Amino acid sequence: MEKERQQFMDRVEKITEIDPSSYGAHNIKRGLRNRDGTGVLVGITNISDVVGYEVQGDKIRPREGELYIRGIGLHELIEGFQREKRFGFEEIIYLLLTGVLPNLEDLNFLQEVLWEQRVFPPYFNEDILFKNTSQNIMNMLQRAVLALYSYDDHPEDTRPSSALMKSLSLIGKLPPLMVFSYKAKRHYHDDESLIIHRGKKGGSTAENILHLLRDNQEFTREEALLLDLLLIVHAEHGGGNNSAFATHVVSSSGTDIYSAITTALGALKGPRHGGANLKVKEMTRFIKDNCHWKKKGEVSKILDKILKREIYDQKGLVYGIGHAVYTKSDPRCVLLKKAAEKNAQNTKYEEDFQLLQWIEELTIEKIQNRKGNDYAICANVDLYSGLIYEILGIDEQLYTPMFAISRIAGWCAHLLEQIRDEKIMRPGYVNLHHKNRYIPIKER
């Protein structure tokens, strides 16, 4: 039996291997990226624009990064909220779904709808969240979103008006789903007490998360505003990011919203996408455990070894550095770095911030020394986000789920746009297999 199993595995491994040179030979845009690093154009959107370079003739010119949501710059949005010391995530939700910023009446309407949607069907927690719990919160969120299909009287209704109300329902439900899933996981897998709170009516999404998450329900306004910043920064990032594109692809088939959002959650979970913030945490932990990390020279030496694939995961990557679109800077990283520095100052996290700053500075310097000073590379959103979550006392198991409860606003905006298109996505593939003939089983 062991011989047959190994033979079976060898055959699968052989048939699934594609020679990388085949992509160039057939002019295939691997990863849907052009050879110059730009993305292959596959659609049109009115939702957001991710700007990281300029195309001048046949040349790519690096530039400072910008993220525009419905035409408004991310920095401008956040500066407006912070100047008035207001929570902004709900306004971002409204802007993403409608294309305009809400007035006070609009905002009150949205907050009331989200509050109503945070109520679960009878026994949903007991039947869905507290039974057969998983070690991974993202998987629990996927299962819970799929289960909501069964509680919808018209789950297959994909008309724009119906899809909008289902979007609001999922946007409202995902934060408590995340917290309750986390609490259930801690109880059933980590032998912790199970403490469940009711939501905080009238509170922002950030306030509700901290209220539900903390056993004593206590938090400061400054903490809630800091979490609100994270939610805004992660809410949307163009139609080409992996999870948004997955939403477009699946929605184009005409499937239900629950299946589409579950797919987006699965895409976000991956370490090359939303799960990258966990890789940063894992990598910094490795650096701390394997060198005198409070000395810049020692950090430099271990980064050399990581880049040379000698240690850590031997992939030659420094997580939190580099982006598919941004060149000189990632605007989300700029905002979070500033917030991390401010909140780490004069606390036990000050040295952790210094380490991340060294990782950013040294890695960029090393890569430019290798590829040339003209090579533009920057830190991305994942480098500092984990430290902010840590400052807020948020368990690293929730880093990617937190990303999800923010990004669902963008996913739903893309879904609403896609279902109006009514065209299924069906790209082409080059088949490399030679023609074969059927062989009777006795002759094989």
ZABAMAR-331543 format. One line per 8 residues: for each residue x, y, z of C-alpha. Coordinates in nm, 3 decimals. Each point is the difference from the previous one (the first is absolute). Last residue first. Layout:
N
X:Y:Z; ...
This chain:
444
-0.179:-0.010:-1.911; -0.108:-0.273:-0.245; -0.259:-0.167:0.221; -0.159:0.339:0.077; -0.066:0.080:-0.364; 0.211:0.297:-0.119; -0.175:0.326:-0.104; 0.209:0.226:-0.217
0.207:0.307:0.079; 0.065:0.340:-0.155; 0.289:0.190:0.158; -0.057:0.203:0.316; 0.107:0.364:-0.005; -0.349:0.156:0.004; 0.008:0.380:-0.014; -0.269:0.158:0.217
-0.276:0.247:-0.089; -0.200:0.233:0.224; -0.366:-0.061:0.093; -0.156:0.275:0.206; -0.379:-0.015:-0.022; -0.171:0.310:-0.137; -0.306:0.146:0.174; 0.174:0.337:0.060
-0.246:0.118:0.266; 0.104:-0.290:0.223; 0.358:0.127:-0.009; -0.065:0.346:0.146; -0.197:-0.133:0.296; 0.271:-0.263:0.058; 0.273:0.266:-0.012; -0.178:0.210:0.264
-0.057:-0.313:0.208; 0.369:-0.088:-0.012; 0.096:0.354:0.102; -0.217:-0.008:0.312; 0.118:-0.356:0.067; 0.351:0.144:0.028; -0.047:0.125:0.358; -0.144:-0.315:0.150
0.259:-0.195:-0.199; 0.308:0.192:0.121; -0.116:-0.062:0.357; -0.026:-0.371:-0.092; 0.365:0.021:-0.119; 0.134:0.142:0.328; -0.239:-0.195:0.223; 0.225:-0.297:0.083
0.261:0.265:0.086; -0.202:0.080:0.314; -0.106:0.364:0.033; 0.152:0.184:0.296; -0.035:0.338:-0.170; 0.381:0.034:-0.010; 0.009:-0.345:-0.163; -0.247:0.110:-0.269
0.222:0.303:-0.061; 0.308:-0.224:-0.023; -0.179:-0.225:-0.251; -0.081:0.294:-0.226; 0.363:0.116:-0.024; 0.149:-0.219:-0.273; -0.328:-0.114:-0.156; -0.082:0.324:-0.181
0.307:-0.017:-0.223; 0.361:0.111:0.034; 0.151:0.141:-0.316; 0.185:-0.091:-0.318; 0.132:0.215:-0.282; 0.303:-0.129:-0.193; 0.199:0.307:-0.103; 0.262:-0.076:0.264
0.089:-0.323:-0.177; -0.121:-0.358:0.028; 0.228:-0.139:0.272; 0.076:0.322:0.185; -0.366:0.092:-0.043; -0.104:-0.326:0.165; 0.239:0.057:0.290; -0.112:0.362:0.057
-0.369:-0.095:-0.011; 0.067:-0.280:0.248; 0.198:0.225:0.236; -0.255:0.282:0.025; -0.313:-0.215:0.035; 0.156:-0.253:0.238; 0.150:0.288:0.201; -0.342:0.165:0.032
-0.152:-0.331:0.103; 0.264:-0.037:0.272; -0.054:0.357:0.121; -0.374:-0.064:0.029; 0.072:-0.306:0.213; 0.235:0.212:0.214; -0.280:0.250:0.070; -0.252:-0.274:0.081
0.066:0.004:0.376; -0.136:0.355:0.003; 0.156:0.347:-0.023; -0.097:0.032:-0.368; -0.184:-0.302:-0.136; -0.321:0.193:-0.070; 0.165:0.278:-0.198; 0.234:-0.230:-0.192
-0.283:-0.240:-0.087; -0.225:0.284:-0.120; 0.272:0.142:-0.227; 0.080:-0.347:-0.132; -0.370:-0.061:-0.059; -0.044:0.308:-0.216; 0.315:-0.058:-0.207; -0.088:-0.369:-0.035
-0.341:0.087:-0.146; 0.161:0.244:-0.242; 0.237:-0.273:-0.130; 0.318:0.177:-0.108; 0.259:0.028:-0.276; -0.124:-0.295:-0.207; -0.359:-0.100:0.068; -0.162:-0.240:-0.244
0.105:-0.360:0.074; 0.141:0.089:0.341; 0.329:-0.032:0.184; 0.104:-0.038:0.364; -0.233:-0.127:0.273; 0.149:-0.347:-0.018; 0.370:-0.022:-0.073; 0.016:-0.264:-0.269
0.282:-0.234:-0.096; -0.225:-0.305:0.006; 0.211:-0.188:0.252; -0.279:-0.003:0.265; 0.233:0.140:0.271; 0.362:-0.056:-0.104; 0.240:-0.025:-0.296; -0.233:0.142:-0.266
0.255:0.275:-0.083; -0.256:0.264:0.099; -0.044:-0.166:0.340; 0.378:-0.019:0.050; 0.047:0.368:-0.082; -0.290:0.085:0.233; 0.184:-0.182:0.279; 0.309:0.215:-0.051
-0.191:0.329:-0.011; -0.184:-0.084:0.322; 0.337:-0.059:0.166; 0.126:0.338:-0.119; -0.312:0.177:0.122; 0.041:-0.128:0.357; -0.322:-0.055:0.196; -0.056:-0.321:-0.195
0.294:-0.186:0.154; -0.068:-0.295:-0.230; -0.201:-0.320:-0.041; -0.310:0.030:0.217; -0.071:0.363:-0.084; 0.047:-0.065:-0.371; -0.237:-0.299:0.014; -0.262:0.209:0.182
0.039:0.267:-0.267; -0.063:-0.266:-0.266; -0.310:-0.141:0.169; -0.151:0.346:0.046; 0.076:0.094:-0.360; -0.148:-0.334:-0.113; -0.314:0.079:0.200; -0.037:0.330:-0.185
0.034:-0.195:-0.326; -0.324:-0.191:0.069; -0.195:0.258:-0.194; 0.178:-0.082:-0.329; 0.304:-0.221:-0.062; -0.063:-0.179:0.331; -0.347:-0.111:-0.120; -0.305:0.087:0.212
-0.110:0.275:-0.237; -0.077:-0.249:-0.277; -0.213:-0.218:0.227; -0.189:0.303:0.129; -0.067:0.109:-0.359; -0.140:-0.345:-0.078; -0.232:0.019:0.301; -0.110:0.343:-0.126
-0.098:-0.147:-0.337; -0.177:-0.305:0.145; -0.207:0.219:0.232; -0.076:0.244:-0.282; -0.173:-0.266:-0.212; 0.141:-0.119:-0.334; -0.048:0.186:-0.328; 0.326:-0.125:-0.151
0.137:0.356:-0.001; -0.022:0.000:0.382; 0.273:-0.266:0.017; 0.245:0.190:-0.221; -0.074:0.343:0.148; 0.032:-0.123:0.358; 0.326:-0.177:-0.090; 0.123:0.331:-0.140
-0.083:0.167:0.331; 0.183:-0.278:0.188; 0.312:0.012:-0.219; 0.042:0.375:-0.034; -0.093:0.115:-0.350; -0.330:0.171:0.075; 0.158:0.273:0.209; 0.114:0.015:0.362
-0.296:0.038:0.233; -0.077:-0.008:0.372; 0.351:-0.062:0.137; 0.095:0.362:0.079; -0.347:0.081:0.133; -0.006:-0.297:0.237; 0.350:0.076:0.127; -0.098:0.363:0.068
-0.310:-0.117:0.189; 0.228:-0.213:0.219; 0.191:0.316:0.094; -0.326:0.188:0.059; -0.116:-0.279:0.233; 0.325:0.015:0.196; -0.023:0.379:0.031; -0.361:-0.030:0.120
0.124:-0.221:0.281; -0.095:-0.362:0.058; -0.188:-0.206:0.257; -0.233:-0.292:-0.079; 0.149:-0.196:0.294; 0.041:-0.315:-0.212; 0.126:0.200:-0.295; -0.115:-0.110:-0.344
-0.361:0.113:-0.003; 0.069:0.357:0.114; 0.319:0.016:-0.209; -0.191:-0.108:-0.312; -0.296:0.225:0.077; 0.221:0.305:0.040; 0.168:-0.066:-0.336; -0.336:-0.050:-0.173
-0.123:0.328:0.147; -0.224:0.006:0.304; -0.367:0.090:0.001; -0.098:-0.337:0.140; 0.289:-0.184:0.168; -0.028:-0.370:-0.081; -0.081:-0.277:0.246; 0.286:-0.166:0.179
0.128:-0.360:-0.006; 0.244:-0.141:0.254; 0.107:-0.362:-0.052; 0.278:-0.082:0.247; 0.322:-0.133:-0.152; 0.089:-0.365:-0.068; 0.203:0.082:-0.314; -0.196:-0.207:-0.253
-0.365:0.022:0.112; 0.011:0.333:0.184; 0.261:0.184:-0.205; -0.165:-0.114:-0.325; -0.343:0.105:0.126; 0.131:0.346:0.095; 0.162:0.039:-0.343; -0.316:-0.107:-0.180
-0.203:0.242:0.214; 0.237:0.285:-0.085; 0.007:-0.071:-0.374; -0.374:-0.051:-0.029; -0.047:0.322:0.199; 0.204:0.188:-0.265; -0.148:-0.188:-0.302; -0.365:0.072:0.073
-0.028:0.363:-0.105; 0.193:-0.036:-0.325; -0.193:-0.321:-0.068; -0.341:0.163:0.048; 0.103:0.310:-0.194; 0.105:-0.222:-0.291; -0.328:-0.195:0.020; -0.185:0.332:-0.029
0.207:0.101:-0.303; -0.037:-0.342:-0.164; -0.379:0.031:0.026; -0.003:0.340:-0.170; 0.252:-0.113:-0.264; -0.196:-0.318:-0.088; 0.195:-0.307:0.113; -0.287:-0.187:0.167
0.146:-0.345:0.068; -0.024:0.032:0.380; -0.373:0.084:0.003; -0.128:-0.097:0.346; 0.352:0.040:0.146; 0.076:-0.220:0.303; 0.161:-0.277:-0.207; 0.231:0.247:-0.175
0.121:0.112:0.344; 0.178:-0.337:0.023; 0.238:0.100:-0.280; 0.100:0.310:0.197; 0.052:-0.210:0.315; 0.217:-0.258:-0.178; 0.219:0.267:-0.153; 0.031:0.181:0.333
0.103:-0.324:0.172; 0.266:-0.056:-0.265; 0.134:0.351:0.062; 0.001:-0.066:0.377; 0.237:-0.297:-0.031; 0.009:-0.265:0.273; -0.351:-0.103:-0.101; -0.321:-0.044:0.197
-0.224:-0.299:-0.060; -0.289:0.160:0.189; 0.011:0.342:0.164; -0.024:0.210:-0.316; -0.275:-0.175:-0.195; -0.264:-0.152:0.228; 0.064:0.194:0.322; 0.076:0.331:-0.166
-0.288:-0.031:-0.247; -0.246:-0.095:0.276; -0.257:0.255:-0.124; 0.120:0.197:-0.307; 0.278:0.250:0.067; -0.035:0.370:0.088; 0.284:0.210:-0.143; -0.227:0.093:-0.293
-0.210:0.238:0.211; 0.315:0.185:0.112; 0.122:0.026:-0.359; -0.335:0.147:-0.107; 0.005:0.255:0.282; 0.357:0.101:-0.083; -0.092:0.042:-0.367; -0.299:0.220:0.077
0.199:0.214:0.244; 0.265:0.048:-0.270; -0.255:0.103:-0.262; -0.155:0.255:0.238; 0.340:0.137:0.095; 0.108:0.038:-0.365; 0.152:-0.301:-0.171; 0.301:0.008:-0.234
-0.091:-0.100:-0.355; 0.061:-0.304:-0.223; -0.286:-0.201:0.148; 0.159:-0.325:0.128; 0.359:0.115:0.046; -0.097:0.341:0.138; -0.246:-0.151:0.249; 0.260:-0.251:0.122
0.261:0.278:0.020; -0.242:0.206:0.208; -0.041:-0.295:0.236; 0.379:-0.024:0.032; 0.045:0.366:0.091; -0.023:0.043:0.375; 0.027:0.367:0.087; 0.270:0.221:0.147
-0.097:0.286:-0.236; 0.357:0.033:-0.128; 0.033:-0.379:0.018; -0.295:-0.063:-0.231; 0.114:0.258:-0.255; 0.364:-0.111:0.016; -0.119:-0.356:-0.061; -0.193:0.092:-0.314
0.278:0.221:-0.138; 0.263:-0.266:0.061; -0.216:-0.260:-0.179; -0.039:0.225:-0.302; -0.353:0.056:-0.129; -0.090:-0.128:-0.349; -0.250:-0.263:0.111; 0.274:-0.126:0.232
0.342:0.118:-0.121; 0.319:-0.166:0.119; 0.326:0.179:-0.073; 0.359:-0.120:-0.011; 0.299:0.227:-0.053; 0.137:-0.046:-0.349; 0.200:-0.251:-0.203; 0.018:0.059:-0.377
-0.072:-0.301:-0.221; 0.130:0.041:-0.355; -0.150:-0.096:-0.337; -0.159:0.339:-0.058; -0.027:0.158:0.342; -0.188:-0.229:0.237; -0.025:0.147:0.348; 0.041:-0.194:0.322
-0.173:-0.097:0.325; -0.364:0.100:-0.044; -0.278:-0.221:0.138; -0.337:0.127:-0.121; -0.337:-0.062:0.159; -0.366:-0.072:-0.069; -0.092:0.100:-0.354; 0.133:-0.320:-0.154
0.100:-0.140:-0.338; 0.132:-0.348:-0.069; 0.279:-0.238:-0.097; 0.303:0.224:-0.054; 0.316:-0.204:0.062; 0.185:0.151:0.296; 0.329:0.182:-0.038; 0.325:-0.176:0.088
0.184:0.073:-0.326; -0.057:-0.359:-0.113; -0.374:0.041:0.037; -0.170:-0.145:0.309; -0.306:-0.226:-0.002; 0.186:-0.233:0.239; 0.193:-0.116:-0.306; -0.089:0.203:-0.307
0.043:-0.280:-0.256; 0.208:0.089:-0.304; 0.006:-0.365:-0.111; 0.377:-0.047:0.031; 0.011:0.228:0.303; -0.248:-0.212:0.194; 0.163:-0.323:-0.118; 0.329:0.102:0.164
-0.158:-0.064:0.341; -0.032:-0.374:-0.083; -0.338:-0.105:0.137; -0.020:-0.275:0.262; -0.347:-0.145:0.063; 0.058:-0.317:-0.205; 0.322:-0.092:0.183; -0.131:0.059:0.352
-0.316:-0.199:-0.074; 0.203:-0.290:-0.139; 0.235:0.003:0.298; -0.294:-0.003:0.243; -0.156:-0.305:-0.167; 0.333:-0.181:-0.005; 0.047:0.076:0.370; -0.346:-0.134:0.082
0.058:-0.310:-0.214; 0.326:-0.078:0.181; -0.160:0.056:0.340; -0.285:-0.240:-0.082
